[in-house]
């Protein structure tokens, strides 16, 4: 295992980056600094905080102890006790790539084409190496919106034109889904954050966009449960009654799959916590009239819009 002491103490990351890398919201990080003197960031002339790789690993270690059931005060006390003995805790394993460390040589469309070639040629080792490369150049939101998504759209169109087999399309989707699931599980879960359930209704199997949304929201510090494709709404309601989420989000690409969503908000309103219902997906983007008839909150036509609207609703 690697000690936290082995990570750089060079202050270079903003509190936004620290939040993205740890899943802890900026307001919480500031509270920890103020109440527990957990971190001692450098400050620029404009009073902006700057953090190091070591700070990031300290916060990740603290959130891991919170997930183990400790209070924040006890987790900080444990950390300080180790440091007083001259011991640095071991860093947590992570599949997350470091922050972008090199400038891209080409526009994102070039990298989307490269990924398309690797996946349609079924060169998995090459595709894995490609993922490492783009993570060293771009933040994950850019990778999702400007590389993964255009690549998948082109793969779907290539299948429609008869240029690739359906098995190849399934292979490519499964590969990217695996990358997204690894990222989702790598971000820590902050147990006091708002809880969001995300999935697709019955017979809806287009789950990549909702999964991307899940990753980006967990990166922002929300407690996200991704429930996947083909989820019966009635079962979701029972599940929500047990979980008491703050929000439920469903995505539909077709009229048939969207139909089951029309009474979702009314059913959620019968639960004690009255979770908010957010919806989106290609069907609603292409059918404004259906969007207006739906009870609940339309989250927007893009992931960027959805994330901002969710922040506005829950924060």
Order of alpha helices (4+ residues) and beta strands (2+ residues): alpha-alpha-beta-beta-alpha-alpha-alpha-alpha-alpha-alpha-alpha-beta-alpha-beta-alpha-beta-alpha-alpha-beta-alpha-alpha-beta-alpha
